[in-house]
Structures are given as structure tokens and as C-alpha cells.
Amino acid sequence: EEIVADTLMYRVPGHSITVMNGSFREVTDWSDHQGFVLATFSKDKLYVFDSAKEEGELHLFPSREFRPTKSEYLVEAEIFKQNMEDLHIEKAVFSRIKEIPFQKNPQQLFFRLVEWYPEALVYLLSSPFFGTWIGATPEILISTIGSDATTMALAGTLPSTDEGTWNKKELEEQSFVRDYIRDTLKDAAITDFKEEMRTEYLAGPVKHLVSHFHFKIEPQQVSALALQLHPTPAVSGLPQKEALKLILESEKHNRSLYAGVIGFLGAEENQLYVNLRCARLEEGAMHLYLGGGFTSDSILEKEWEETENKARTLLNVVDGI
């Protein structure tokens, strides 16, 4: 009997490409694991990758997830925003799936994404647990070398060509995330952190606002802190628990690995990212997972446009193959 292995290819910024055969395994926590790890958005599933000799392959399953048209999205978004206001939720991230035909070679797309996005964690992975995913995410959840750690508060989105200034909505959205990271670090007894000035962060076709935080951490604390931080308001909302509940009740699709955690844990180095700008591959199609932060100032038409802009991260590269 032939054993079919899972596929894992990834490139962390500043590192060379890693290609591994083996298989993903579901675990209850990451604490004793070194190597590649994944968590779903809702943290209900954690996976680790065990390397093995067998040749990997891609598992392409049909998805039955809801993929709204623009008019369906606007109706759903209107209800979502109304519920947010009724529940006094300051910010919540509403996402959708966009389907496009895709007949190209996934490995080729992976190598192109690596070239296009040197500052992103780029990956292609596949398992019977969750199907086949590809992405190029700019958002660090926690990155450490030795005991030196970094995290970022990333939020707010404009097209990268936009010369204008950031408006109240974007600035407010980013300060929500910043405050949450401050509070979570303090809760984890990390009080001595350095916070950098807010700057612009260019991520291909879009740009974001970002603040970096630097602190010291014991290597064995990293996975626990990562799961304390996740899901940050950048992908859930604020207040976090209420926003999370609203998302899980409102969205008609399962986020699965979208906006989850992805990266590796090691003895000397840990690189964990938030899984954004990603897609699930199927037979002949690609499902892009796209989200945007809603606040009371959100204009729904603009939120749709923001998700379309975020789709360009992958689509610009797909179109060039």
C-alpha cells in the first residue's frame, strides 16, 4: 500500500526555501514540539508537521463554503455592521471567500510568490485535514531569535498607490490592535517592552499601519504567548470575545486556516505569522479568503473594495504565470 504524504513548502523572510515531506498531525498544544506548526482561526485545531521520507502530494477537495456575490456581501455586511453597533463592538473583521478559476501549477505559484514578496512568509501546504493552501502573509504574530522577541500591531489598509493620508477609521483600527498587544504582553508578565513609532508597512498592492514591539522572552514561553495573542483584533475585533462570537455566528463560511497561526518553532528561533493573503486550492479553482476591519465609520462599498485590493496580492502573481 502506498503511503501518501502531505506537502509542505515555505520560506520565512531572510531564510532559504524549505521543502519537506511528512504529515500533519493534530495536537492539543505545541509546547513540546519543534518544527512547523499551524492553528485555525478559532484555535479549535492545532497541527504540527512530522517529517518523513514519502513523497508528498496535494489534496484537492471540493469546498462547499459560501462565496457571496457583491450584492450578497453588501447585504450580509450591512447586517454584520448593525449587529456590531447593537452589541457595542468597536471593531470586528468581516471576511468573505472569492472564487477564481485556477488551472496553473501550485508549486510554480509558490516560487513566484517567494520572488514577489521577500518580506512575507510564503507557503504551500496540503493535508487531508484541511486541503491545500497557499499564501504570502506579511503579519508577524511573534518572531524570536534567542530571547529577543518581536510582535507587530498591523491594521488599516489602503491601496499602496494611495498618496493620501490615513483617515480616522484606519488610525483608530490600528490603535485598537496596539492597545490589545500592550495589554496581552502585560498579562503575560512581560512589562519591559519597547514600542516603536507607528509607520507604514508596504505589502505589495496594499499598505498598512504598523507598530513593532520588542521584548525578552524565555524560548519555552513562546508558543503559549502566541496562543494568548491569537486571534488579535487585527483578525477578530474588540472587545475580542464579543467580536469573535459575532464573527463565528455571522460568517457563512468556516475560516479554517485563514487568519490562523502559521510558522515554525525551534530551539534558537521561532517565526509565527498570522495566515493572511491566502487561498485554498481546489480542482480547477482557487478560493481567496479576504477580510476587512469594520468600525462604526465603515462604508460597506469601500470594505468590498478593500477585500478586492487584498485579493491582488495573490492575483497579480497568478495572472503573471
C-alpha positions in Angstrom: 0.0 0.0 0.0 1.4 3.4 -1.0 1.6 5.9 1.8 0.6 9.4 0.6 2.4 12.1 2.5 1.4 15.7 3.0 3.1 18.6 1.3 5.0 21.5 3.0 7.0 24.2 1.3 7.7 27.5 3.0 10.0 30.5 3.0 10.4 32.8 6.0 11.8 36.2 5.2 15.6 36.2 5.3 15.7 32.3 5.1 16.0 29.9 2.2 13.1 27.8 1.0 12.2 24.7 3.0 10.6 21.7 1.2 9.5 18.8 3.4 7.7 15.5 3.1 5.9 14.1 6.0 2.5 14.6 7.6 0.5 17.0 9.7 -0.8 15.7 13.0 -3.4 17.2 15.3 -2.2 18.0 18.8 -3.7 19.7 21.9 -0.7 22.1 22.4 2.6 22.9 20.8 4.7 23.1 24.0 7.0 20.1 23.3 7.1 20.5 19.6 9.8 21.8 17.4 9.2 22.3 13.7 6.4 23.6 11.5 3.0 24.4 13.2 -0.5 25.6 12.3 -3.6 26.7 14.2 -7.0 27.5 12.9 -8.5 31.0 13.3 -10.7 29.8 16.2 -7.9 27.8 17.8 -10.1 24.7 17.8 -7.5 22.8 15.9 -3.7 22.8 16.3 -1.4 20.9 14.0 2.3 20.0 13.9 4.3 18.6 10.9 6.3 15.4 11.3 8.8 14.9 8.5 9.1 11.6 6.8 10.6 10.1 3.6 7.4 9.6 1.5 6.8 11.8 -1.5 4.2 14.5 -0.7 1.2 15.3 -2.8 -1.6 17.9 -3.0 -5.0 17.0 -1.6 -7.6 19.0 -3.6 -11.1 18.7 -2.1 -14.2 20.4 -3.3 -15.3 23.1 -0.9 -18.9 23.9 -0.1 -18.2 27.2 1.6 -20.4 30.2 0.8 -18.9 32.5 -1.8 -21.0 35.7 -1.9 -21.6 37.9 -5.0 -21.0 41.6 -4.3 -24.7 42.2 -3.7 -24.9 39.3 -1.3 -21.8 40.6 0.5 -23.3 44.0 0.9 -26.5 42.6 2.4 -24.5 40.4 4.9 -22.1 43.2 5.7 -25.0 45.6 6.5 -26.4 43.1 9.0 -23.0 42.5 10.5 -22.4 46.2 11.0 -25.8 46.7 12.5 -25.2 43.8 15.0 -21.8 45.3 15.8 -23.4 48.6 16.7 -26.2 46.9 18.7 -23.6 44.9 20.7 -21.3 48.0 21.2 -18.4 46.2 19.4 -15.9 48.9 18.4 -14.2 46.8 15.7 -14.9 43.4 14.0 -13.3 41.8 11.0 -15.8 40.5 8.4 -14.5 38.2 5.8 -15.6 36.5 2.5 -14.4 33.9 0.0 -13.8 34.9 -3.6 -13.6 32.1 -6.1 -11.5 32.3 -9.3 -10.7 29.6 -11.9 -7.2 28.2 -11.4 -5.6 25.7 -13.7 -1.9 26.5 -13.1 0.8 24.7 -11.2 0.6 25.4 -7.5 4.4 24.9 -7.0 5.1 27.4 -9.7 2.8 29.9 -8.0 4.7 29.3 -4.7 8.1 30.1 -6.3 6.7 33.2 -7.9 5.2 34.4 -4.6 8.6 33.9 -3.0 10.2 36.2 -5.6 7.4 38.8 -5.4 7.2 39.1 -1.6 10.6 38.9 0.1 9.1 40.3 3.3 6.3 37.7 3.6 6.1 34.2 5.0 5.2 32.3 1.7 3.9 28.8 1.9 2.2 25.9 0.1 0.9 23.1 2.3 -1.5 20.3 2.0 -3.1 17.6 4.2 -6.3 15.6 4.3 -7.1 17.6 7.5 -7.7 20.9 5.7 -6.9 20.5 1.9 -4.3 22.6 0.1 -3.5 26.2 1.0 -1.1 28.8 -0.5 -0.3 32.3 0.8 2.1 35.2 1.3 1.4 36.7 4.7 3.0 39.9 6.0 1.8 39.8 9.6 4.2 38.5 12.3 2.5 37.1 15.4 5.7 36.5 17.3 9.3 36.3 16.0 12.2 35.4 18.3 15.9 34.8 18.0 17.4 33.6 21.3 15.5 35.5 23.9 14.8 38.6 21.7 11.2 38.8 20.6 9.2 41.0 18.2 5.5 41.3 17.5 3.5 43.8 15.5 0.2 45.7 15.6 -0.8 45.7 11.9 -4.1 47.2 10.8 -5.7 49.6 8.5 -5.5 49.2 4.7 -5.1 51.5 1.7 -4.0 50.7 -1.9 -0.2 51.1 -2.0 -0.6 53.7 -4.7 -2.7 55.9 -2.5 -0.8 59.1 -1.8 -3.4 60.5 0.7 -3.2 60.5 4.5 -4.6 57.8 6.8 -8.1 58.6 8.0 -9.6 58.3 11.4 -11.0 54.9 10.8 -7.6 53.4 9.9 -5.7 55.1 12.7 -8.4 54.0 15.2 -8.3 50.4 13.9 -4.6 50.2 14.3 -4.6 51.7 17.8 -7.1 49.0 18.9 -4.7 46.3 17.9 -1.8 48.2 19.6 -3.6 48.5 22.9 -4.6 44.9 22.8 -0.9 43.8 22.3 0.2 46.0 25.2 -2.4 44.5 27.5 -1.7 40.9 26.4 2.1 41.4 27.0 1.4 42.8 30.5 -1.0 39.9 31.2 1.8 37.5 30.3 4.1 39.3 32.8 6.1 40.9 30.0 6.3 44.5 31.2 9.6 45.6 29.9 8.8 46.1 26.2 9.9 48.7 23.7 7.3 50.0 21.3 8.4 51.6 18.1 6.7 54.6 16.4 3.8 53.8 14.1 4.9 53.5 10.4 3.6 52.5 7.1 4.1 48.9 6.0 4.1 48.1 2.3 2.6 44.7 1.4 2.6 44.5 -2.4 -0.7 46.0 -3.7 -1.8 47.3 -0.3 -0.2 49.1 2.6 -1.0 49.0 6.3 -0.2 50.9 9.5 2.2 49.0 11.9 3.8 49.4 15.3 6.6 46.9 16.3 7.1 45.8 19.8 10.4 44.3 21.1 10.8 42.3 24.4 12.6 39.5 26.0 11.1 36.0 26.4 12.1 32.6 27.5 12.0 30.2 24.5 9.6 27.8 26.3 7.1 30.7 26.7 6.8 31.4 23.0 4.0 29.0 21.9 1.9 29.9 25.0 2.2 33.7 24.3 1.4 33.1 20.6 -1.8 31.4 21.5 -2.6 34.1 24.1 -2.2 36.8 21.4 -4.1 34.9 18.8 -6.6 35.9 17.4 -5.6 39.5 17.7 -8.1 42.3 17.0 -6.4 42.6 13.6 -8.3 39.5 12.5 -11.1 39.3 15.1 -12.0 42.7 16.7 -12.6 44.5 20.0 -13.7 43.7 22.6 -12.2 40.4 21.4 -14.5 37.8 22.9 -17.7 39.6 21.7 -16.2 40.3 18.3 -15.2 36.6 18.0 -18.6 35.4 18.9 -20.2 37.8 16.3 -17.9 36.6 13.6 -18.5 32.9 14.3 -22.3 33.5 14.3 -22.4 35.8 11.3 -20.0 34.5 8.7 -21.5 31.8 6.4 -18.1 30.1 5.8 -15.6 28.5 8.1 -12.4 30.4 8.2 -10.4 27.2 8.8 -6.7 28.2 8.4 -7.5 31.7 7.2 -6.4 34.2 9.9 -4.9 31.3 11.9 -1.3 30.9 13.0 1.4 29.5 10.7 5.2 29.1 11.1 7.8 27.2 13.0 9.1 26.7 16.5 12.8 26.0 17.1 15.4 25.9 19.8 17.1 29.1 18.7 14.5 30.7 16.6 10.7 31.0 16.4 8.8 32.5 13.5 5.0 32.5 13.9 2.8 34.5 11.5 -0.9 35.3 11.1 -2.2 33.5 8.0 -3.5 36.3 5.8 -3.4 36.8 2.0 -4.1 33.2 1.5 -6.2 30.8 -0.6 -7.4 27.3 -0.6 -6.8 25.4 -3.9 -9.3 23.0 -5.4 -9.6 21.1 -8.6 -9.6 23.9 -11.2 -10.4 26.7 -8.7 -8.8 28.9 -6.1 -10.8 30.3 -3.0 -9.3 33.5 -1.8 -10.0 34.4 1.9 -10.4 38.1 2.3 -11.3 40.2 5.3 -11.6 43.8 6.4 -11.9 45.6 9.7 -15.4 47.1 10.3 -15.9 50.1 12.6 -18.8 52.4 13.0 -17.2 54.6 10.3 -17.1 51.7 7.8 -18.6 52.4 4.3 -19.6 49.0 3.0 -18.8 49.7 -0.6 -15.3 50.7 0.5 -15.0 47.5 2.5 -15.8 45.4 -0.6 -13.1 47.4 -2.5 -10.6 46.7 0.3 -11.2 43.0 0.0 -10.8 43.2 -3.8 -7.4 45.1 -3.3 -6.2 42.4 -0.8 -7.1 39.7 -3.4 -4.5 41.3 -5.7 -1.7 40.1 -3.5 -2.2 36.6 -5.0 -4.0 37.5 -8.2 -1.3 39.8 -9.6 1.1 36.9 -9.3 -1.4 34.3 -10.7 -2.0 36.5 -13.7 1.7 36.6 -14.5 2.2 32.8 -14.6 
